[in-house]
Amino acid sequence: KPDNQTPFDTQKRCLECCIKCLGGIPYPSLVATILLYAGVALFCGCGHEALSGTVTILQNYFEVVRSPVDALDVFTMIDIIKYVIYGIASAFFVYGILLMVEGFFTSGAIKDLYGDFKITTCGRCVSAWFIMLTYIFMLAWLGVTAFTSIPVFIYFNIWNICQNDTVLEGASLCLDPRQYGIVPLAEAKTVCAGSEKFYRMCGSTELDMTFHLFICALAGAGAAVIAMIHYLMVLSANWAYVKDACRMQKYEDIKSKEEQELHDIHSTRSKERLNAYT
């Protein structure tokens, strides 16, 4: 460093550099990314454990067994949903990074950091593609939220019956998984109020834990929907910025070309006058 530079000047320059770097962060995209990661993590983690708890409840209290042949039973469907959850977690981890990078390159602060930049046709197409893809993902997460509300409703009914078991004394009320298509119609896997299996199921931790895990998964899916809506607002604002920057870029190019032509005309006339005078 120069001899006349004091430690205070060094700290001041470091502080200005940090403030300048922090000003280049696209905070709306950052907030949406954090919300997306939190929602996806909550949905995938709680949903996976809730499905495992569902398998335990079906096997221990409803005595549902896995089909020995390769048939599409409830356990096979649960395994498929678990693999879908793995795919959702990895896919949206990558997609959140891509949206964050897109937010960096289309934010107005990046122009102040690195000077003027050129808006290409490819950049506009990428922004439009992200808007379309995010809109599709928002609709998909709305469907996931609606699908997740089904087991929440089922477990709420079971949990509500267990909480009011004293009122059900003498009532012939049974829980039949055939009503929800979990088991074939030919198999009677019912648990009736007042039976030993009913009281064991209601007193178990699996039922209460699975019910609340599905609620958390539903909340995670809702958070992902909110994150997608937030991303749509951010991407639309970035698209408007890119569009305005493109128009300004064309205006500056036309203006620079006209000024160059005027300068060339003025230089030519000056040379002609000088030659005529000579």
C-alpha positions as CSV (number, residue, x, y, z in Angstrom):
1,K,0.0,0.0,0.0
2,P,1.2,3.6,-0.4
3,D,3.2,5.2,2.4
4,N,0.6,8.0,2.9
5,Q,-2.3,5.6,3.3
6,T,-3.5,5.2,6.9
7,P,-5.2,2.2,8.4
8,F,-8.4,4.3,8.7
9,D,-8.3,4.9,4.9
10,T,-7.9,1.1,4.3
11,Q,-10.9,0.3,6.6
12,K,-13.0,3.0,4.9
13,R,-12.2,1.6,1.4
14,C,-13.1,-2.0,2.6
15,L,-16.3,-0.7,4.1
16,E,-17.3,1.0,0.8
17,C,-16.4,-2.1,-1.1
18,C,-18.6,-4.2,1.2
19,I,-21.5,-1.8,0.9
20,K,-21.1,-1.8,-2.9
21,C,-21.1,-5.6,-3.0
22,L,-24.2,-5.9,-0.7
23,G,-25.9,-3.4,-3.0
24,G,-25.5,-5.8,-5.9
25,I,-27.4,-8.6,-4.2
26,P,-30.9,-9.1,-5.7
27,Y,-32.7,-9.2,-2.3
28,P,-36.2,-10.1,-3.7
29,S,-34.8,-13.1,-5.5
30,L,-32.9,-14.0,-2.3
31,V,-36.1,-13.9,-0.2
32,A,-38.0,-16.0,-2.8
33,T,-35.1,-18.5,-2.9
34,I,-35.0,-18.9,0.9
35,L,-38.8,-19.3,1.0
36,L,-38.7,-21.9,-1.8
37,Y,-36.0,-23.9,-0.1
38,A,-37.8,-23.8,3.3
39,G,-41.1,-24.8,1.7
40,V,-39.5,-27.6,-0.4
41,A,-37.5,-28.9,2.6
42,L,-40.6,-28.9,4.8
43,F,-42.7,-30.6,2.3
44,C,-40.2,-33.3,1.3
45,G,-38.9,-34.0,4.8
46,C,-42.3,-34.1,6.6
47,G,-44.0,-35.7,3.6
48,H,-41.5,-38.5,3.5
49,E,-41.8,-39.2,7.3
50,A,-45.6,-39.0,7.2
51,L,-45.7,-41.6,4.4
52,S,-43.5,-43.9,6.5
53,G,-45.8,-43.4,9.5
54,T,-48.8,-44.2,7.2
55,V,-47.1,-47.5,6.3
56,T,-46.6,-48.3,10.0
57,I,-50.3,-47.5,10.9
58,L,-51.6,-49.6,8.0
59,Q,-49.4,-52.6,8.9
60,N,-49.8,-52.5,12.7
61,Y,-53.5,-51.5,13.2
62,F,-55.3,-52.2,10.0
63,E,-53.3,-55.3,9.3
64,V,-52.7,-54.5,5.6
65,V,-49.9,-56.5,4.1
66,R,-47.7,-55.9,1.1
67,S,-48.7,-57.8,-2.0
68,P,-46.3,-60.6,-2.7
69,V,-46.5,-60.0,-6.4
70,D,-45.6,-56.9,-8.4
71,A,-49.0,-55.4,-8.0
72,L,-49.9,-51.7,-7.7
73,D,-51.0,-51.7,-4.0
74,V,-50.9,-48.9,-1.5
75,F,-47.3,-49.7,-0.4
76,T,-46.1,-49.5,-4.0
77,M,-47.8,-46.2,-4.5
78,I,-46.2,-44.8,-1.3
79,D,-42.8,-45.9,-2.5
80,I,-43.4,-44.2,-5.9
81,I,-44.5,-41.0,-4.1
82,K,-41.3,-41.2,-2.0
83,Y,-39.2,-41.3,-5.2
84,V,-41.1,-38.4,-6.5
85,I,-40.3,-36.5,-3.3
86,Y,-36.6,-37.2,-3.9
87,G,-36.8,-35.8,-7.4
88,I,-38.7,-32.7,-6.3
89,A,-36.1,-31.9,-3.6
90,S,-33.1,-32.2,-6.1
91,A,-34.9,-30.5,-9.0
92,F,-36.0,-27.4,-7.0
93,F,-32.6,-27.1,-5.4
94,V,-31.1,-26.6,-8.8
95,Y,-34.0,-24.4,-10.0
96,G,-33.6,-22.1,-7.0
97,I,-29.9,-21.6,-7.9
98,L,-30.8,-20.9,-11.5
99,L,-33.4,-18.3,-10.5
100,M,-30.9,-16.7,-8.1
101,V,-28.3,-16.4,-10.9
102,E,-30.9,-15.0,-13.2
103,G,-31.7,-12.4,-10.6
104,F,-28.1,-11.4,-10.3
105,F,-27.7,-10.8,-14.0
106,T,-30.9,-8.9,-14.5
107,S,-30.8,-6.7,-11.4
108,G,-30.2,-3.1,-11.8
109,A,-27.5,-3.1,-9.2
110,I,-25.2,-5.3,-11.3
111,K,-25.0,-2.5,-13.9
112,D,-23.8,-0.1,-11.2
113,L,-21.2,-2.6,-10.1
114,Y,-19.7,-3.6,-13.5
115,G,-20.7,-0.7,-15.7
116,D,-22.8,-0.7,-18.8
117,F,-23.7,-4.1,-20.4
118,K,-25.3,-5.3,-23.5
119,I,-28.8,-6.9,-23.5
120,T,-28.8,-9.7,-26.0
121,T,-31.7,-11.5,-27.6
122,C,-30.7,-14.6,-25.8
123,G,-30.9,-12.8,-22.4
124,R,-34.5,-11.7,-23.2
125,C,-35.5,-15.2,-24.3
126,V,-34.0,-16.7,-21.1
127,S,-36.0,-14.3,-18.9
128,A,-39.2,-15.1,-20.8
129,W,-38.5,-18.8,-20.5
130,F,-38.0,-18.5,-16.7
131,I,-41.3,-16.7,-16.4
132,M,-43.2,-19.4,-18.3
133,L,-41.5,-22.2,-16.4
134,T,-42.1,-20.6,-13.0
135,Y,-45.8,-20.1,-13.9
136,I,-46.1,-23.8,-14.8
137,F,-44.3,-24.8,-11.5
138,M,-46.7,-22.5,-9.6
139,L,-49.7,-24.4,-11.0
140,A,-47.9,-27.7,-10.2
141,W,-47.4,-26.7,-6.6
142,L,-51.1,-25.7,-6.4
143,G,-52.0,-29.2,-7.4
144,V,-49.5,-30.7,-4.9
145,T,-51.1,-28.5,-2.2
146,A,-54.5,-29.7,-3.1
147,F,-53.3,-33.4,-3.2
148,T,-51.6,-33.0,0.2
149,S,-54.8,-31.7,1.8
150,I,-56.4,-35.1,1.2
151,P,-54.4,-37.1,3.8
152,V,-54.7,-34.1,6.2
153,F,-58.5,-34.4,5.9
154,I,-58.4,-38.2,6.4
155,Y,-56.1,-38.0,9.4
156,F,-58.1,-35.2,10.9
157,N,-61.2,-37.3,10.8
158,I,-59.4,-40.2,12.5
159,W,-57.8,-37.9,15.0
160,N,-61.1,-36.3,15.8
161,I,-62.7,-39.6,16.4
162,C,-59.9,-40.6,18.7
163,Q,-60.2,-37.4,20.7
164,N,-63.9,-38.0,21.2
165,D,-63.7,-41.7,22.0
166,T,-65.7,-41.3,25.2
167,V,-68.7,-40.0,23.3
168,L,-68.5,-43.0,21.0
169,E,-69.1,-45.6,23.7
170,G,-71.8,-47.9,22.4
171,A,-71.7,-46.5,18.9
172,S,-71.0,-48.8,16.0
173,L,-68.5,-46.6,14.1
174,C,-65.7,-48.2,12.1
175,L,-62.7,-46.9,10.2
176,D,-62.7,-48.6,6.8
177,P,-59.7,-48.0,4.5
178,R,-61.8,-49.3,1.6
179,Q,-63.6,-45.9,1.6
180,Y,-60.4,-44.2,0.4
181,G,-59.3,-46.9,-2.1
182,I,-56.4,-47.9,0.0
183,V,-57.2,-51.6,0.0
184,P,-59.4,-53.7,-2.5
185,L,-63.1,-53.9,-1.8
186,A,-62.9,-57.6,-1.2
187,E,-60.6,-57.1,1.8
188,A,-62.3,-56.0,5.0
189,K,-59.7,-54.2,7.1
190,T,-61.8,-52.2,9.5
191,V,-61.0,-50.8,13.0
192,C,-64.2,-50.2,15.0
193,A,-64.6,-47.8,17.9
194,G,-64.4,-49.5,21.2
195,S,-62.1,-52.3,20.0
196,E,-58.6,-53.0,21.4
197,K,-56.9,-52.0,18.1
198,F,-58.9,-48.8,18.1
199,Y,-57.6,-47.7,21.5
200,R,-54.1,-48.9,20.7
201,M,-54.1,-46.8,17.5
202,C,-55.5,-43.7,19.2
203,G,-53.0,-44.0,22.1
204,S,-50.0,-44.5,19.8
205,T,-47.5,-41.8,18.9
206,E,-47.6,-42.8,15.2
207,L,-51.1,-41.4,14.6
208,D,-50.5,-38.1,16.2
209,M,-47.1,-37.6,14.7
210,T,-48.2,-38.6,11.2
211,F,-51.1,-36.2,11.3
212,H,-49.0,-33.3,12.3
213,L,-46.3,-34.2,9.8
214,F,-48.9,-34.1,7.0
215,I,-49.9,-30.7,8.3
216,C,-46.3,-29.5,8.1
217,A,-46.0,-30.9,4.6
218,L,-49.1,-29.0,3.6
219,A,-47.7,-25.8,5.0
220,G,-44.4,-26.5,3.1
221,A,-46.4,-26.9,-0.2
222,G,-48.2,-23.6,0.5
223,A,-44.9,-21.9,1.2
224,A,-43.6,-23.2,-2.2
225,V,-46.7,-21.7,-3.9
226,I,-46.0,-18.3,-2.2
227,A,-42.3,-18.6,-3.3
228,M,-43.4,-19.3,-6.9
229,I,-45.7,-16.2,-6.9
230,H,-42.9,-14.1,-5.4
231,Y,-40.6,-15.4,-8.2
232,L,-43.2,-14.5,-10.8
233,M,-43.3,-10.9,-9.5
234,V,-39.5,-10.7,-9.4
235,L,-39.1,-12.2,-12.9
236,S,-41.8,-9.9,-14.4
237,A,-40.0,-6.9,-12.9
238,N,-36.7,-8.1,-14.3
239,W,-38.3,-8.7,-17.7
240,A,-39.6,-5.1,-17.7
241,Y,-36.1,-3.9,-16.7
242,V,-34.5,-5.9,-19.5
243,K,-37.0,-4.6,-22.0
244,D,-36.5,-1.0,-21.0
245,A,-32.7,-1.5,-21.0
246,C,-33.0,-3.0,-24.5
247,R,-34.9,0.0,-25.8
248,M,-32.4,2.4,-24.1
249,Q,-29.6,0.5,-25.7
250,K,-31.1,0.8,-29.2
251,Y,-31.7,4.6,-28.5
252,E,-28.1,5.0,-27.4
253,D,-26.8,3.2,-30.5
254,I,-28.9,5.3,-32.9
255,K,-27.9,8.5,-31.1
256,S,-24.2,7.5,-31.2
257,K,-24.5,6.7,-34.9
258,E,-26.2,10.0,-35.7
259,E,-23.5,11.9,-33.8
260,Q,-20.8,10.1,-35.6
261,E,-22.5,10.9,-39.0
262,L,-22.7,14.6,-38.0
263,H,-19.1,14.6,-36.9
264,D,-18.1,13.0,-40.3
265,I,-20.1,15.6,-42.2
266,H,-18.6,18.4,-40.2
267,S,-15.1,17.1,-40.8
268,T,-15.7,16.7,-44.5
269,R,-17.0,20.3,-44.9
270,S,-14.1,21.6,-42.9
271,K,-11.7,19.8,-45.2
272,E,-13.5,21.1,-48.3
273,R,-13.3,24.7,-47.0
274,L,-9.7,24.3,-46.2
275,N,-8.9,23.0,-49.6
276,A,-10.9,25.8,-51.2
277,Y,-9.1,28.4,-49.2
278,T,-5.7,26.8,-50.1
